[in-house]
Amino acid sequence: MLSSFIHMKDVLINYNQVDLDNTLLLMNRVDFKFILTGKEAAQLLNILDKEYDLITKEGHLFRYYETAYFDTAKSDAFYMHHKGKLPRYKIRTRTYLDTNDQFLEIKYKNNRSRTEKCRLKLSSSEHLFEQSEVVTFLTEHNIYNTNELKEALLVKYKRITLKHKKFDERVTLDFDMSFSNGLKNTLLGEVVFMEVKQEKSMKSPVTIALKAMNKYPVSLSKYCYGLLSLDSSLKHNNFNPLLKSLNKINASLC
C-alpha cells in the first residue's frame, strides 16, 4: 500500500465505529462521484470524524472487494453508459474477500438518474448463469440475455465506508485498485474513487468539504474506466473529461 493510503488508515482510528450489520443499506439512492489523490482523501477523512461514523465488519477498518462485471461480446453495458443512455444497468458479482460472502448484483440507473441495486446472495459463482435461483432472479428483473453474457472485467480494491451520524448518507472511498480482463492487468496507482450516496440530493458536511477543495462530481464508472485501461481501441470520446482528470492527477503524482 502506498504511503498516503497508509495515512488514510491511520486517520480512521479517530472515528467511532459501527458494525455493518447494524446499518441500513442505501439500495435506492442518488449518488455523486469524485476523484481524489490518496493525500487529498486522507486530508478529507481527517476533518469528517465528528460528523461521520466508520462502518466496519468484524473490526476491519476497510474491506477487500473483488467485483466481476458481465457484458455481451459487443460490450452493450459499456456503450449504454458511454452514450449516457437511461435507464441502463450493469450485472456483476461482488465478493467480500475478508468474509468470502458473494452476491450477484444488478445495478440500475433509472430515468431520474437514481441508482437502484438489487442483489442475490450466492453459495457459488461457478456456472453462474446455469443456477436456477440466478436465472429466476435475473428474469424477475427483466434480464433475459444470460446466454450472451460473459465475464468482461475483474476489479479488486479496498473500500472505506462512512455513514453520517444523523441522516441517510454514505460515503465510500475505493483505493488500491487493479483491473484485469484475463489477458492484461492494470493498476490505477495512488488514486481514490469516492462516492457520496444519499437518499435525496442535499448539501452535507462531505459535499461542502469537497467543494472547498475544488472537487466536483464527475461521470465515473470503475467498469468503464477499467475496460478502457485495458483496451484503448474502445470508443471513449464521451469519457475524455474523466480520462483527462485521471491523467492530470497521475501527472501531479509523478
TASULDA-V204124 format. One record per residue. RES is the residue in one small letter. PSI is psi as a letter, one per 30 degrees, with the letter a starting at -180 (none if undefined). OMEGA is omega in whole degrees, 0 to 359 (999 if undefined). BURIAL is b if it has 24 or more other C-alpha atoms within 12 Angstrom, else e. Layout:
res | psi | omega | burial
RES | PSI | OMEGA | BURIAL
RES | PSI | OMEGA | BURIAL
This chain:
res | psi | omega | burial
m | k | 183 | e
l | l | 190 | e
s | e | 182 | e
s | f | 175 | b
f | e | 175 | b
i | e | 179 | e
h | e | 175 | e
m | e | 180 | b
k | e | 180 | b
d | e | 181 | e
v | f | 186 | b
l | f | 180 | b
i | f | 179 | e
n | f | 187 | e
y | k | 166 | b
n | k | 183 | e
q | k | 173 | b
v | k | 183 | b
d | k | 181 | e
l | e | 184 | b
d | f | 180 | e
n | g | 180 | e
t | l | 178 | e
l | k | 176 | e
l | k | 176 | b
l | i | 184 | b
m | f | 176 | b
n | j | 194 | b
r | l | 161 | b
v | k | 180 | b
d | l | 182 | b
f | k | 187 | b
k | k | 185 | b
f | l | 175 | b
i | k | 180 | b
l | l | 166 | b
t | l | 176 | b
g | e | 179 | b
k | e | 179 | b
e | e | 179 | b
a | e | 178 | b
a | e | 178 | b
q | e | 180 | b
l | e | 179 | b
l | e | 184 | b
n | f | 183 | b
i | g | 185 | e
l | f | 190 | b
d | f | 179 | b
k | f | 184 | e
e | f | 187 | b
y | k | 171 | b
d | l | 175 | b
l | k | 177 | b
i | k | 182 | b
t | l | 174 | b
k | j | 181 | b
e | h | 175 | e
g | f | 180 | e
h | k | 181 | b
l | f | 173 | b
f | l | 185 | b
r | l | 180 | b
y | k | 184 | b
y | k | 168 | b
e | j | 185 | b
t | k | 176 | b
a | k | 179 | b
y | k | 181 | b
f | k | 182 | b
d | l | 177 | b
t | l | 178 | e
a | f | 179 | e
k | g | 180 | e
s | h | 183 | b
d | e | 181 | b
a | e | 178 | b
f | e | 185 | b
y | f | 172 | b
m | e | 179 | b
h | e | 181 | b
h | e | 180 | b
k | f | 183 | e
g | g | 184 | e
k | k | 175 | e
l | k | 354 | e
p | l | 175 | e
r | l | 181 | b
y | l | 171 | b
k | k | 179 | b
i | k | 184 | b
r | l | 165 | b
t | k | 178 | b
r | k | 178 | b
t | k | 174 | b
y | j | 191 | b
l | f | 180 | e
d | f | 180 | e
t | f | 183 | e
n | g | 173 | e
d | k | 181 | e
q | k | 178 | b
f | k | 166 | b
l | k | 184 | b
e | k | 167 | b
i | k | 181 | b
k | j | 182 | b
y | k | 164 | b
k | j | 187 | b
n | a | 185 | e
n | f | 178 | e
r | g | 180 | e
s | g | 171 | e
r | k | 178 | b
t | k | 176 | b
e | k | 182 | b
k | k | 176 | b
c | k | 184 | b
r | l | 178 | b
l | k | 178 | b
k | k | 183 | e
l | k | 170 | b
s | f | 178 | e
s | l | 175 | e
s | g | 177 | b
e | k | 180 | e
h | h | 191 | e
l | e | 188 | b
f | g | 172 | b
e | f | 180 | e
q | k | 186 | e
s | e | 181 | e
e | e | 177 | e
v | e | 179 | b
v | e | 179 | e
t | e | 180 | e
f | e | 182 | b
l | e | 179 | b
t | e | 178 | e
e | f | 179 | e
h | g | 172 | e
n | h | 174 | e
i | j | 186 | b
y | f | 187 | e
n | h | 185 | e
t | f | 179 | b
n | f | 180 | e
e | f | 187 | e
l | k | 174 | b
k | l | 178 | b
e | k | 183 | b
a | f | 185 | b
l | k | 173 | b
l | k | 181 | b
v | k | 175 | b
k | k | 180 | b
y | l | 174 | b
k | k | 183 | b
r | k | 169 | b
i | k | 181 | b
t | k | 177 | b
l | l | 171 | b
k | k | 177 | b
h | k | 185 | b
k | f | 189 | b
k | e | 183 | e
f | l | 188 | e
d | j | 176 | b
e | k | 174 | b
r | l | 177 | b
v | k | 177 | b
t | k | 177 | b
l | j | 182 | b
d | k | 185 | b
f | l | 181 | b
d | h | 188 | b
m | k | 173 | b
s | l | 183 | b
f | k | 180 | b
s | k | 173 | b
n | g | 181 | b
g | f | 180 | e
l | e | 182 | e
k | l | 176 | e
n | k | 173 | e
t | l | 176 | b
l | k | 182 | e
l | f | 180 | b
g | a | 187 | b
e | i | 181 | b
v | k | 180 | b
v | k | 170 | b
f | j | 184 | b
m | k | 180 | b
e | k | 175 | b
v | k | 185 | b
k | k | 185 | b
q | l | 176 | b
e | e | 172 | b
k | l | 186 | e
s | k | 181 | e
m | l | 172 | e
k | k | 178 | e
s | l | 181 | b
p | e | 183 | b
v | e | 179 | b
t | e | 177 | b
i | e | 179 | e
a | e | 179 | e
l | e | 179 | b
k | e | 178 | e
a | f | 178 | e
m | g | 183 | e
n | h | 176 | e
k | k | 184 | e
y | l | 183 | b
p | k | 177 | e
v | l | 172 | b
s | j | 192 | b
l | k | 176 | b
s | k | 177 | b
k | e | 180 | b
y | e | 183 | b
c | e | 179 | b
y | e | 181 | b
g | e | 178 | b
l | e | 181 | b
l | e | 180 | b
s | f | 182 | b
l | f | 183 | b
d | j | 183 | e
s | f | 179 | e
s | f | 178 | e
l | k | 177 | e
k | k | 188 | e
h | g | 186 | b
n | e | 179 | e
n | f | 177 | e
f | g | 183 | b
n | e | 177 | e
p | e | 177 | e
l | e | 182 | b
l | e | 178 | b
k | e | 179 | e
s | e | 180 | b
l | e | 178 | b
n | e | 179 | e
k | e | 178 | e
i | e | 181 | b
n | e | 179 | e
a | e | 180 | e
s | f | 181 | e
l | f | 182 | e
c | none | 999 | e
